[in-house]
Amino acid sequence: MKPLVNLLLCFFSVFVFSQNNQLFDEANALYNDGKYAEAIDKYEAILESGQHSPELYFNLGNANYKLNNIAPSIYYYEKAKLLNPQDADIKNNLVGYAQNMTIDAIETVPQVGFARIINNVVNTFSKDIWAKIAVIGVIVFVILFLLYHFSYATSKKRVAFVVSLVSLFSACFSVVMAFQKESLDKKDNPAIVFAKESRVKSEANRTSEEVFRLHEGTKVQVLETYEDWKKIQLSDKSTGWIPSKDIKIIKTF
């Protein structure tokens, strides 16, 4: 019975994939004909099937940009960038075009000193790459340690000992960097404001003092959640509480 179920699931997956490819081609054709709203409907139908890709989000961003949909265009460009952070076209359309449509001009407070150096080192690689470097370091350490132990030549023993220590240090350092990267990634919870105008409060209730207002397309960091409110932080380190319905989390798929 189980092989039959697996076969049916495989067949269904192939069918959905084929159907989504057809929808993607149809959406691209509509986009090229200037029918951006119809193209968006096709792209979103693919999303509803559970398929996600940087190309799909990039095209959704382009179509929304053509319709001057500020928040959706930035939101989808950001999701495309999340899946493919090195793509030059995504960066160019996000920074060069879409973000220029936003109203809020918020300065970025740069990191300084030792914290900046550490974060730059941590962000050099992803968590997985740091972990792979650690594994390679351990393997090299074991091989060189065995070479040191069984070698009779003094010069070889000296070289093997020194390099093995360097490998061990590299492995330990990479493990620390992997955990630090994971911690930074967990804290990084960006969202895009979708409300035309949202009143950010000092506390998580509507009667509290208004601290500032945000407009569609502005990117924020979500710090915590309380009932129907999100505590957010801007790039200038300002904080406040915004209704959850006014923003969309980028990392939600």
For each residue, the residues with C-beta under 8 A, 3 or more apart:
1: 4 5
2: 5 6
3: 6 7
4: 1 7 8
5: 1 2 8 9
6: 2 3 9 10
7: 3 4 10 11
8: 4 5 11 12
9: 5 6 12 13
10: 6 7 13 14
11: 7 8 14 15
12: 8 9 15 16
13: 9 10 16 17
14: 10 11 17 18
15: 11 12 18 19
16: 12 13 19 20 49 51
17: 13 14 20 21 51
18: 14 15 21 22
19: 15 16 22 23 49
20: 16 17 23 24 46 49 51
21: 17 18 24 25
22: 18 19 25 26
23: 19 20 26 27 42 43 45 46
24: 20 21 27 28 42 43 46 56
25: 21 22 28 29
26: 22 23 29 30 42
27: 23 24 30 31 39 40 42 43 46 59
28: 24 25 31 32 39 59
29: 25 26 32 33
30: 26 27 33 35 36 38 39 42
31: 27 28 34 35 36 39 59 62 63
32: 28 29
33: 29 30
34: 31 66
35: 30 31 38 39
36: 30 31 39 40 63 64 66 67
37: 40 41 63 67
38: 30 35 41 42
39: 27 28 30 31 35 36 42 43 59 63
40: 27 36 37 43 44 60 63 64 67
41: 37 38 44 45
42: 23 24 26 27 30 38 39 45 46
43: 23 24 27 39 40 46 47 56 59 60 63
44: 40 41 47 48 60
45: 23 41 42 48 49
46: 20 23 24 27 42 43 49 51 56
47: 43 44 50 51 52 56 60
48: 44 45
49: 16 19 20 45 46
50: 47
51: 16 17 20 46 47 56
52: 47 56 57 79 83 253
53: 56 57 83
54: 57 58 80 81 83 84 87 90
55: 58 59 80
56: 24 43 46 47 51 52 53 59 60
57: 52 53 54 60 61 76 77 79 80 83
58: 54 55 61 62 76 77 80 87 89 90 93
59: 27 28 31 39 43 55 56 62 63
60: 40 43 44 47 56 57 63 64 72 76
61: 57 58 64 65 72 73 74 75 76 77 80 90 93 94 98
62: 31 58 59 65 66 73 93
63: 31 36 37 39 40 43 59 60 66 67
64: 36 40 60 61 67 69 72 73 76
65: 61 62 68 69 73 93 97 98
66: 34 36 62 63
67: 36 37 40 63 64
68: 65 101
69: 64 65 72 73
70: 73 74 98 101 102 216 217
71: 74 75 192 193 194 216 217 248
72: 60 61 64 69 75 76 194
73: 61 62 64 65 69 70 76 77 98 101 217
74: 61 70 71 77 78 94 98 99 102 192 217 219
75: 61 71 72 78 79 192 194 248 250
76: 57 58 60 61 64 72 73 79 80
77: 57 58 61 73 74 80 81 90 93 94 98
78: 74 75 81 82 94 190 192 219 250
79: 52 57 75 76 82 83 250 253
80: 54 55 57 58 61 76 77 83 84 87 90
81: 54 77 78 84 85 87 90 91 94
82: 78 79 85 250 251
83: 52 53 54 57 79 80
84: 54 80 81 87 90
85: 81 82
86:
87: 54 58 80 81 84 90 91
88: 91 92
89: 58 92 93
90: 54 58 61 77 80 81 84 87 93 94
91: 81 87 88 94 95
92: 88 89 95 96 97
93: 58 61 62 65 77 89 90 96 97 98
94: 61 74 77 78 81 90 91 97 98 99
95: 91 92 99
96: 92 93 100
97: 65 92 93 94 100 101
98: 61 65 70 73 74 77 93 94 101 217
99: 74 94 95 102 217
100: 96 97
101: 68 70 73 97 98 217
102: 70 74 99 215 216 217 218
103: 215 216 217 218
104: 214 215 217 218
105:
106: 218 234 235 236 238
107: 235 236
108: 235 236
109: 235 236 237
110: 116
111: 115 116 119
112: 115 116
113: 116 117
114: 117 118
115: 111 112 118 119
116: 110 111 112 113 119 120
117: 113 114 120 121
118: 114 115 121 122 180
119: 111 115 116 122 123 184
120: 116 117 123 124
121: 117 118 124 177
122: 118 119 177 180 181 184
123: 119 120 181 184
124: 120 121
125: 129 130 133 177 181
126: 129 130 181
127: 130 131 178 181 182 185
128: 131 132
129: 125 126 132 133
130: 125 126 127 133 134 174 175 177 178 181
131: 127 128 134 135 174 175 178
132: 128 129 135 136
133: 125 129 130 136 137 170 171 174
134: 130 131 137 138 170 171 172 174 175 178
135: 131 132 138 139 171
136: 132 133 139 140 171
137: 133 134 140 141 167 168 170 171 172 174
138: 134 135 141 142 167 168 171
139: 135 136 142 143
140: 136 137 143 144 163 164 167
141: 137 138 144 145 164 167 168 171
142: 138 139 145 146
143: 139 140 146 147
144: 140 141 147 148 160 161 163 164 167
145: 141 142 148 149 160 164
146: 142 143 149 150
147: 143 144 150 151 156 160
148: 144 145 151 156 157 160 161 164
149: 145 146
150: 146 147
151: 147 148 156 157 160
152: 157
153: 156 157
154: 157 158
155: 158 159
156: 147 148 151 153 159 160
157: 148 151 152 153 154 160 161
158: 154 155 161 162
159: 155 156 162 163
160: 144 145 147 148 151 156 157 163 164
161: 144 148 157 158 164 165
162: 158 159 165 166
163: 140 144 159 160 166 167
164: 140 141 144 145 148 160 161 167 168
165: 161 162 168 169
166: 162 163 169 170
167: 137 138 140 141 144 163 164 170 171
168: 137 138 141 164 165 171 172
169: 165 166 172 173
170: 133 134 137 166 167 173 174
171: 133 134 135 136 137 138 141 167 168 174 175
172: 134 137 168 169 175 176
173: 169 170 176 177
174: 130 131 133 134 137 170 171 177 178
175: 130 131 134 171 172 178 179
176: 172 173 179 180
177: 121 122 125 130 173 174 180 181
178: 127 130 131 134 174 175 181 182
179: 175 176 182 183
180: 118 122 176 177 183 184
181: 122 123 125 126 127 130 177 178 184 185
182: 127 178 179 185 186
183: 179 180 186 187
184: 119 122 123 180 181 187 188
185: 127 181 182 188
186: 182 183
187: 183 184
188: 184 185 221
189: 221 222 223 249 251
190: 78 219 220 221 222 249 250 251
191: 219 220 221 222 230 232 247 248 249 250
192: 71 74 75 78 217 218 219 220 247 248 250
193: 71 198 214 215 216 217 218 219 220 242 246 247
194: 71 72 75 216 246 247 248
195: 198 214 215 216 243 245 246 247
196: 215 216
197: 213 214 215 216
198: 193 195 213 214 215 242 243 246 247
199: 210 213
200: 210 211 212 213 214 232 240 241 242
201: 204 205 206 208 209 210 211 229 240 241 242
202: 208 209 210 211 240 241
203: 208 209 241
204: 201 208 226 227 229 231 241
205: 201 208 229
206: 201
207:
208: 201 202 203 204 205 241
209: 201 202 203
210: 199 200 201 202 213
211: 200 201 202 238 240
212: 200 238 240
213: 197 198 199 200 210
214: 104 193 195 197 198 200 218 220 242
215: 102 103 104 193 195 196 197 198 218
216: 70 71 102 103 193 194 195 196 197
217: 70 71 73 74 98 99 101 102 103 104 192 193
218: 102 103 104 106 192 193 214 215 234
219: 74 78 190 191 192 193 235
220: 190 191 192 193 214 232 233 234 242 247
221: 188 189 190 191 232 233 234
222: 189 190 191 225 230 231 232 247 249
223: 189 230 231 232 233 239
224: 230 231
225: 222 229 230 231 244
226: 204 229 231 241
227: 204
228: 243 244 245
229: 201 204 205 225 226 241 242 243 244
230: 191 222 223 224 225 241 242 243 244 247
231: 204 222 223 224 225 226 239 240 241
232: 191 200 220 221 222 223 239 240 241 242 247
233: 220 221 223 237 238 239
234: 106 218 220 221 237 238 239
235: 106 107 108 109 219
236: 106 107 108 109
237: 109 233 234
238: 106 211 212 233 234
239: 223 231 232 233 234
240: 200 201 202 211 212 231 232
241: 200 201 202 203 204 208 226 229 230 231 232
242: 193 198 200 201 214 220 229 230 232 246 247
243: 195 198 228 229 230 246
244: 225 228 229 230 247
245: 195 228
246: 193 194 195 198 242 243
247: 191 192 193 194 195 198 220 222 230 232 242 244
248: 71 75 191 192 194 252
249: 189 190 191 222 252
250: 75 78 79 82 190 191 192
251: 82 189 190
252: 248 249
253: 52 79
